[in-house]
Amino acid sequence: MGAGRHAVTLGEEEPLPAGLYFVRLTQGGQHAMQRFTVLR
């Protein structure tokens, strides 16, 4: 992917249960990790 903003959709078919999640994205040897919380 080129420079710019990109989006990832999680829980598209079924909502994610409440909890703490960690997402790791990797592209060409670079990594980014982010945690997020789902509240219901």
CHARMM internal coordinates of N, CA and C (Angstrom, degrees):
IC EDIT
DIST 1 N 1 CA 1.4380
DIST 1 CA 1 C 1.5189
ANGL 1 N 1 CA 1 C 109.31
DIST 1 C 2 N 1.2669
ANGL 1 CA 1 C 2 N 114.69
DIHE 1 N 1 CA 1 C 2 N 145.97
DIST 2 N 2 CA 1.4479
ANGL 1 C 2 N 2 CA 119.71
DIHE 1 CA 1 C 2 N 2 CA 178.67
DIST 2 CA 2 C 1.5239
ANGL 2 N 2 CA 2 C 112.26
DIHE 1 C 2 N 2 CA 2 C -82.47
DIST 2 C 3 N 1.3107
ANGL 2 CA 2 C 3 N 115.21
DIHE 2 N 2 CA 2 C 3 N -177.11
DIST 3 N 3 CA 1.4598
ANGL 2 C 3 N 3 CA 120.67
DIHE 2 CA 2 C 3 N 3 CA 179.22
DIST 3 CA 3 C 1.5213
ANGL 3 N 3 CA 3 C 110.40
DIHE 2 C 3 N 3 CA 3 C -63.82
DIST 3 C 4 N 1.3153
ANGL 3 CA 3 C 4 N 115.79
DIHE 3 N 3 CA 3 C 4 N 152.35
DIST 4 N 4 CA 1.4540
ANGL 3 C 4 N 4 CA 120.12
DIHE 3 CA 3 C 4 N 4 CA 177.68
DIST 4 CA 4 C 1.5038
ANGL 4 N 4 CA 4 C 112.14
DIHE 3 C 4 N 4 CA 4 C 125.50
DIST 4 C 5 N 1.2782
ANGL 4 CA 4 C 5 N 115.09
DIHE 4 N 4 CA 4 C 5 N -178.12
DIST 5 N 5 CA 1.4545
ANGL 4 C 5 N 5 CA 122.12
DIHE 4 CA 4 C 5 N 5 CA -177.54
DIST 5 CA 5 C 1.5202
ANGL 5 N 5 CA 5 C 110.38
DIHE 4 C 5 N 5 CA 5 C -85.31
DIST 5 C 6 N 1.3347
ANGL 5 CA 5 C 6 N 115.80
DIHE 5 N 5 CA 5 C 6 N 138.16
DIST 6 N 6 CA 1.4599
ANGL 5 C 6 N 6 CA 122.55
DIHE 5 CA 5 C 6 N 6 CA 178.44
DIST 6 CA 6 C 1.5248
ANGL 6 N 6 CA 6 C 108.36
DIHE 5 C 6 N 6 CA 6 C -132.56
DIST 6 C 7 N 1.3070
ANGL 6 CA 6 C 7 N 117.53
DIHE 6 N 6 CA 6 C 7 N 155.47
DIST 7 N 7 CA 1.4700
ANGL 6 C 7 N 7 CA 121.73
DIHE 6 CA 6 C 7 N 7 CA -178.76
DIST 7 CA 7 C 1.5169
ANGL 7 N 7 CA 7 C 110.46
DIHE 6 C 7 N 7 CA 7 C -126.87
DIST 7 C 8 N 1.3248
ANGL 7 CA 7 C 8 N 115.21
DIHE 7 N 7 CA 7 C 8 N 147.42
DIST 8 N 8 CA 1.4608
ANGL 7 C 8 N 8 CA 123.01
DIHE 7 CA 7 C 8 N 8 CA 175.34
DIST 8 CA 8 C 1.5152
ANGL 8 N 8 CA 8 C 106.56
DIHE 7 C 8 N 8 CA 8 C -125.15
DIST 8 C 9 N 1.3189
ANGL 8 CA 8 C 9 N 117.25
DIHE 8 N 8 CA 8 C 9 N 131.33
DIST 9 N 9 CA 1.4601
ANGL 8 C 9 N 9 CA 121.64
DIHE 8 CA 8 C 9 N 9 CA 179.82
DIST 9 CA 9 C 1.5206
ANGL 9 N 9 CA 9 C 109.03
DIHE 8 C 9 N 9 CA 9 C -104.22
DIST 9 C 10 N 1.3265
ANGL 9 CA 9 C 10 N 116.05
DIHE 9 N 9 CA 9 C 10 N 124.46
DIST 10 N 10 CA 1.4635
ANGL 9 C 10 N 10 CA 122.09
DIHE 9 CA 9 C 10 N 10 CA 177.73
DIST 10 CA 10 C 1.5198
ANGL 10 N 10 CA 10 C 108.57
DIHE 9 C 10 N 10 CA 10 C -113.59
DIST 10 C 11 N 1.3153
ANGL 10 CA 10 C 11 N 116.43
DIHE 10 N 10 CA 10 C 11 N 146.84
DIST 11 N 11 CA 1.4589
ANGL 10 C 11 N 11 CA 120.64
DIHE 10 CA 10 C 11 N 11 CA 178.66
DIST 11 CA 11 C 1.5110
ANGL 11 N 11 CA 11 C 112.56
DIHE 10 C 11 N 11 CA 11 C 68.99
DIST 11 C 12 N 1.3223
ANGL 11 CA 11 C 12 N 116.50
DIHE 11 N 11 CA 11 C 12 N 34.00
DIST 12 N 12 CA 1.4592
ANGL 11 C 12 N 12 CA 121.00
DIHE 11 CA 11 C 12 N 12 CA -176.25
DIST 12 CA 12 C 1.5225
ANGL 12 N 12 CA 12 C 112.65
DIHE 11 C 12 N 12 CA 12 C -66.42
DIST 12 C 13 N 1.3314
ANGL 12 CA 12 C 13 N 117.70
DIHE 12 N 12 CA 12 C 13 N -44.43
DIST 13 N 13 CA 1.4627
ANGL 12 C 13 N 13 CA 120.69
DIHE 12 CA 12 C 13 N 13 CA -177.39
DIST 13 CA 13 C 1.5215
ANGL 13 N 13 CA 13 C 112.12
DIHE 12 C 13 N 13 CA 13 C -85.31
DIST 13 C 14 N 1.3198
ANGL 13 CA 13 C 14 N 116.52
DIHE 13 N 13 CA 13 C 14 N -34.37
DIST 14 N 14 CA 1.4581
ANGL 13 C 14 N 14 CA 121.91
DIHE 13 CA 13 C 14 N 14 CA -179.63
DIST 14 CA 14 C 1.5249
ANGL 14 N 14 CA 14 C 107.42
DIHE 13 C 14 N 14 CA 14 C -142.02
DIST 14 C 15 N 1.3202
ANGL 14 CA 14 C 15 N 118.72
DIHE 14 N 14 CA 14 C 15 N 131.77
DIST 15 N 15 CA 1.4703
ANGL 14 C 15 N 15 CA 120.35
DIHE 14 CA 14 C 15 N 15 CA -177.92
DIST 15 CA 15 C 1.5204
ANGL 15 N 15 CA 15 C 112.00
DIHE 14 C 15 N 15 CA 15 C -58.27
DIST 15 C 16 N 1.3183
ANGL 15 CA 15 C 16 N 116.35
DIHE 15 N 15 CA 15 C 16 N 145.49
DIST 16 N 16 CA 1.4550
ANGL 15 C 16 N 16 CA 120.90
DIHE 15 CA 15 C 16 N 16 CA 176.68
DIST 16 CA 16 C 1.5186
ANGL 16 N 16 CA 16 C 109.53
DIHE 15 C 16 N 16 CA 16 C -70.60
DIST 16 C 17 N 1.3329
ANGL 16 CA 16 C 17 N 117.33
DIHE 16 N 16 CA 16 C 17 N 140.35
DIST 17 N 17 CA 1.4623
ANGL 16 C 17 N 17 CA 119.01
DIHE 16 CA 16 C 17 N 17 CA 175.73
DIST 17 CA 17 C 1.5247
ANGL 17 N 17 CA 17 C 110.60
DIHE 16 C 17 N 17 CA 17 C -67.42
DIST 17 C 18 N 1.3250
ANGL 17 CA 17 C 18 N 116.16
DIHE 17 N 17 CA 17 C 18 N 157.51
DIST 18 N 18 CA 1.4581
ANGL 17 C 18 N 18 CA 120.60
DIHE 17 CA 17 C 18 N 18 CA 177.09
DIST 18 CA 18 C 1.5169
ANGL 18 N 18 CA 18 C 109.48
DIHE 17 C 18 N 18 CA 18 C -58.41
DIST 18 C 19 N 1.3276
ANGL 18 CA 18 C 19 N 116.25
DIHE 18 N 18 CA 18 C 19 N 140.52
DIST 19 N 19 CA 1.4584
ANGL 18 C 19 N 19 CA 120.63
DIHE 18 CA 18 C 19 N 19 CA 178.13
DIST 19 CA 19 C 1.5109
ANGL 19 N 19 CA 19 C 111.34
DIHE 18 C 19 N 19 CA 19 C 159.61
DIST 19 C 20 N 1.3231
ANGL 19 CA 19 C 20 N 115.52
DIHE 19 N 19 CA 19 C 20 N -179.96
DIST 20 N 20 CA 1.4556
ANGL 19 C 20 N 20 CA 123.95
DIHE 19 CA 19 C 20 N 20 CA 177.86
DIST 20 CA 20 C 1.5178
ANGL 20 N 20 CA 20 C 108.06
DIHE 19 C 20 N 20 CA 20 C -99.36
DIST 20 C 21 N 1.3143
ANGL 20 CA 20 C 21 N 117.09
DIHE 20 N 20 CA 20 C 21 N 128.81
DIST 21 N 21 CA 1.4610
ANGL 20 C 21 N 21 CA 122.88
DIHE 20 CA 20 C 21 N 21 CA -177.43
DIST 21 CA 21 C 1.5202
ANGL 21 N 21 CA 21 C 110.01
DIHE 20 C 21 N 21 CA 21 C -124.08
DIST 21 C 22 N 1.3228
ANGL 21 CA 21 C 22 N 115.40
DIHE 21 N 21 CA 21 C 22 N 151.85
DIST 22 N 22 CA 1.4542
ANGL 21 C 22 N 22 CA 122.64
DIHE 21 CA 21 C 22 N 22 CA 172.98
DIST 22 CA 22 C 1.5178
ANGL 22 N 22 CA 22 C 107.68
DIHE 21 C 22 N 22 CA 22 C -121.83
DIST 22 C 23 N 1.3108
ANGL 22 CA 22 C 23 N 116.63
DIHE 22 N 22 CA 22 C 23 N 131.31
DIST 23 N 23 CA 1.4676
ANGL 22 C 23 N 23 CA 121.73
DIHE 22 CA 22 C 23 N 23 CA 178.86
DIST 23 CA 23 C 1.5151
ANGL 23 N 23 CA 23 C 107.62
DIHE 22 C 23 N 23 CA 23 C -118.04
DIST 23 C 24 N 1.3182
ANGL 23 CA 23 C 24 N 116.78
DIHE 23 N 23 CA 23 C 24 N 132.31
DIST 24 N 24 CA 1.4552
ANGL 23 C 24 N 24 CA 121.95
DIHE 23 CA 23 C 24 N 24 CA 177.43
DIST 24 CA 24 C 1.5219
ANGL 24 N 24 CA 24 C 108.01
DIHE 23 C 24 N 24 CA 24 C -122.40
DIST 24 C 25 N 1.3172
ANGL 24 CA 24 C 25 N 115.74
DIHE 24 N 24 CA 24 C 25 N 123.43
DIST 25 N 25 CA 1.4548
ANGL 24 C 25 N 25 CA 122.14
DIHE 24 CA 24 C 25 N 25 CA 177.48
DIST 25 CA 25 C 1.5174
ANGL 25 N 25 CA 25 C 108.28
DIHE 24 C 25 N 25 CA 25 C -110.01
DIST 25 C 26 N 1.3302
ANGL 25 CA 25 C 26 N 116.19
DIHE 25 N 25 CA 25 C 26 N 136.25
DIST 26 N 26 CA 1.4633
ANGL 25 C 26 N 26 CA 121.80
DIHE 25 CA 25 C 26 N 26 CA -178.72
DIST 26 CA 26 C 1.5131
ANGL 26 N 26 CA 26 C 108.99
DIHE 25 C 26 N 26 CA 26 C -128.87
DIST 26 C 27 N 1.3200
ANGL 26 CA 26 C 27 N 114.87
DIHE 26 N 26 CA 26 C 27 N 134.75
DIST 27 N 27 CA 1.4619
ANGL 26 C 27 N 27 CA 120.37
DIHE 26 CA 26 C 27 N 27 CA 176.04
DIST 27 CA 27 C 1.5164
ANGL 27 N 27 CA 27 C 108.41
DIHE 26 C 27 N 27 CA 27 C -148.83
DIST 27 C 28 N 1.3137
ANGL 27 CA 27 C 28 N 115.51
DIHE 27 N 27 CA 27 C 28 N 119.68
DIST 28 N 28 CA 1.4626
ANGL 27 C 28 N 28 CA 121.46
DIHE 27 CA 27 C 28 N 28 CA 174.78
DIST 28 CA 28 C 1.5169
ANGL 28 N 28 CA 28 C 114.94
DIHE 27 C 28 N 28 CA 28 C 50.46
DIST 28 C 29 N 1.3156
ANGL 28 CA 28 C 29 N 118.12
DIHE 28 N 28 CA 28 C 29 N 44.64
DIST 29 N 29 CA 1.4517
ANGL 28 C 29 N 29 CA 121.06
DIHE 28 CA 28 C 29 N 29 CA 177.71
DIST 29 CA 29 C 1.5199
ANGL 29 N 29 CA 29 C 114.69
DIHE 28 C 29 N 29 CA 29 C 85.76
DIST 29 C 30 N 1.3099
ANGL 29 CA 29 C 30 N 118.58
DIHE 29 N 29 CA 29 C 30 N -4.61
DIST 30 N 30 CA 1.4643
ANGL 29 C 30 N 30 CA 121.54
DIHE 29 CA 29 C 30 N 30 CA 175.94
DIST 30 CA 30 C 1.5317
ANGL 30 N 30 CA 30 C 109.07
DIHE 29 C 30 N 30 CA 30 C -103.87
DIST 30 C 31 N 1.3156
ANGL 30 CA 30 C 31 N 115.10
DIHE 30 N 30 CA 30 C 31 N 143.56
DIST 31 N 31 CA 1.4565
ANGL 30 C 31 N 31 CA 120.43
DIHE 30 CA 30 C 31 N 31 CA -177.22
DIST 31 CA 31 C 1.5216
ANGL 31 N 31 CA 31 C 109.41
DIHE 30 C 31 N 31 CA 31 C -128.89
DIST 31 C 32 N 1.3141
ANGL 31 CA 31 C 32 N 115.69
DIHE 31 N 31 CA 31 C 32 N 145.75
DIST 32 N 32 CA 1.4547
ANGL 31 C 32 N 32 CA 121.97
DIHE 31 CA 31 C 32 N 32 CA 173.10
DIST 32 CA 32 C 1.5209
ANGL 32 N 32 CA 32 C 107.44
DIHE 31 C 32 N 32 CA 32 C -135.99
DIST 32 C 33 N 1.3251
ANGL 32 CA 32 C 33 N 116.34
DIHE 32 N 32 CA 32 C 33 N 132.83
DIST 33 N 33 CA 1.4596
ANGL 32 C 33 N 33 CA 120.32
DIHE 32 CA 32 C 33 N 33 CA 179.09
DIST 33 CA 33 C 1.5251
ANGL 33 N 33 CA 33 C 108.49
DIHE 32 C 33 N 33 CA 33 C -123.93
DIST 33 C 34 N 1.3264
ANGL 33 CA 33 C 34 N 114.97
DIHE 33 N 33 CA 33 C 34 N 139.22
DIST 34 N 34 CA 1.4676
ANGL 33 C 34 N 34 CA 120.92
DIHE 33 CA 33 C 34 N 34 CA 179.59
DIST 34 CA 34 C 1.5158
ANGL 34 N 34 CA 34 C 108.04
DIHE 33 C 34 N 34 CA 34 C -141.52
DIST 34 C 35 N 1.2911
ANGL 34 CA 34 C 35 N 117.13
DIHE 34 N 34 CA 34 C 35 N 139.89
DIST 35 N 35 CA 1.4660
ANGL 34 C 35 N 35 CA 119.83
DIHE 34 CA 34 C 35 N 35 CA 173.55
DIST 35 CA 35 C 1.5261
ANGL 35 N 35 CA 35 C 108.30
DIHE 34 C 35 N 35 CA 35 C -103.72
DIST 35 C 36 N 1.3236
ANGL 35 CA 35 C 36 N 115.09
DIHE 35 N 35 CA 35 C 36 N 151.15
DIST 36 N 36 CA 1.4468
ANGL 35 C 36 N 36 CA 119.52
DIHE 35 CA 35 C 36 N 36 CA 176.54
DIST 36 CA 36 C 1.5239
ANGL 36 N 36 CA 36 C 109.42
DIHE 35 C 36 N 36 CA 36 C -149.48
DIST 36 C 37 N 1.3008
ANGL 36 CA 36 C 37 N 115.57
DIHE 36 N 36 CA 36 C 37 N 158.29
DIST 37 N 37 CA 1.4537
ANGL 36 C 37 N 37 CA 122.45
DIHE 36 CA 36 C 37 N 37 CA -177.51
DIST 37 CA 37 C 1.5189
ANGL 37 N 37 CA 37 C 109.73
DIHE 36 C 37 N 37 CA 37 C -117.32
DIST 37 C 38 N 1.3241
ANGL 37 CA 37 C 38 N 115.57
DIHE 37 N 37 CA 37 C 38 N 134.47
DIST 38 N 38 CA 1.4630
ANGL 37 C 38 N 38 CA 121.12
DIHE 37 CA 37 C 38 N 38 CA 174.44
DIST 38 CA 38 C 1.5196
ANGL 38 N 38 CA 38 C 106.56
DIHE 37 C 38 N 38 CA 38 C -106.37
DIST 38 C 39 N 1.3340
ANGL 38 CA 38 C 39 N 116.11
DIHE 38 N 38 CA 38 C 39 N 123.20
DIST 39 N 39 CA 1.4538
ANGL 38 C 39 N 39 CA 122.04
DIHE 38 CA 38 C 39 N 39 CA 177.58
DIST 39 CA 39 C 1.5260
ANGL 39 N 39 CA 39 C 108.76
DIHE 38 C 39 N 39 CA 39 C -110.59
DIST 39 C 40 N 1.2883
ANGL 39 CA 39 C 40 N 117.58
DIHE 39 N 39 CA 39 C 40 N 138.26
DIST 40 N 40 CA 1.4689
ANGL 39 C 40 N 40 CA 121.68
DIHE 39 CA 39 C 40 N 40 CA 178.87
DIST 40 CA 40 C 1.4922
ANGL 40 N 40 CA 40 C 109.89
DIHE 39 C 40 N 40 CA 40 C -122.34
END
COOR INIT
IC SEED 1 N 1 CA 1 C
IC BUILD
